[in-house]
Each structure stands twice: as C-alpha cells, then as structure tokens.
C-alpha cells in the first residue's frame, strides 16, 4: 500500500468515518418519524 493511502486510511480516520456514517444513518432513519418529544411541553 502506498504511504499516501496508508495515511488516509489510518485507524483514526477509519474510526471517524465510521462514526460519521453511523450518525448520518441515525439522522436519516429518525427523520421520518415525527419528533413528538419536541412538542411535549406545548
């Protein structure tokens, strides 16, 4: 593996990418449900 690819796909970068993908998926999947907890106080 070339050193540039090794630097791009380091352990920290892969963990950050995985975390951001999980957060994005959570936002996408929970956006379809109506956020009733926002309107609880009204």
Sine and cosine of phi, psi and omega as CSV:
sin_phi,cos_phi,sin_psi,cos_psi,sin_omega,cos_omega
0.00,0.00,0.76,-0.65,0.02,-1.00
-0.89,0.45,0.44,-0.90,-0.05,-1.00
-0.89,0.46,-0.51,0.86,0.01,-1.00
-0.91,0.42,-0.71,0.70,0.02,-1.00
-0.92,0.40,-0.57,0.83,0.03,-1.00
-0.91,0.42,-0.57,0.82,0.01,-1.00
-0.96,0.27,-0.60,0.80,0.01,-1.00
-0.94,0.35,-0.69,0.72,-0.06,-1.00
-0.99,-0.14,0.73,0.68,0.06,-1.00
-0.97,0.24,0.16,-0.99,-0.05,-1.00
-0.89,0.46,-0.65,0.76,-0.02,-1.00
-0.91,0.41,-0.66,0.75,-0.01,-1.00
-0.92,0.38,-0.62,0.79,0.03,-1.00
-0.93,0.38,-0.62,0.79,0.04,-1.00
-0.92,0.39,-0.65,0.76,0.03,-1.00
-0.91,0.41,-0.64,0.77,0.03,-1.00
-0.91,0.42,-0.69,0.73,0.01,-1.00
-0.89,0.45,-0.68,0.74,0.01,-1.00
-0.90,0.43,-0.67,0.74,0.00,-1.00
-0.93,0.38,-0.59,0.81,0.05,-1.00
-0.91,0.41,-0.64,0.77,0.02,-1.00
-0.91,0.42,-0.69,0.72,0.02,-1.00
-0.90,0.43,-0.65,0.76,0.03,-1.00
-0.90,0.44,-0.68,0.73,0.01,-1.00
-0.90,0.44,-0.63,0.78,0.04,-1.00
-0.89,0.46,-0.68,0.73,0.01,-1.00
-0.90,0.44,-0.68,0.73,-0.03,-1.00
-0.92,0.40,-0.69,0.72,-0.08,-1.00
-0.97,0.25,-0.47,0.88,0.00,-1.00
-1.00,-0.02,-0.14,0.99,0.00,-1.00
-0.95,0.31,-0.44,0.90,-0.02,-1.00
-0.95,0.31,-0.50,0.86,0.00,-1.00
-0.99,0.14,0.58,-0.81,-0.04,-1.00
-0.96,0.28,0.76,-0.65,-0.05,-1.00
-0.98,0.20,0.99,0.16,-0.05,-1.00
-0.94,0.34,-0.38,0.92,-0.02,-1.00
-0.93,0.37,-0.34,0.94,0.04,-1.00
-0.94,0.33,-0.59,0.81,-0.10,-1.00
-1.00,-0.06,0.20,0.98,-0.05,-1.00
-0.89,0.45,-0.60,0.80,-0.09,-1.00
-0.99,0.13,-0.09,1.00,-0.08,-1.00
-0.97,-0.24,0.00,0.00,0.00,0.00
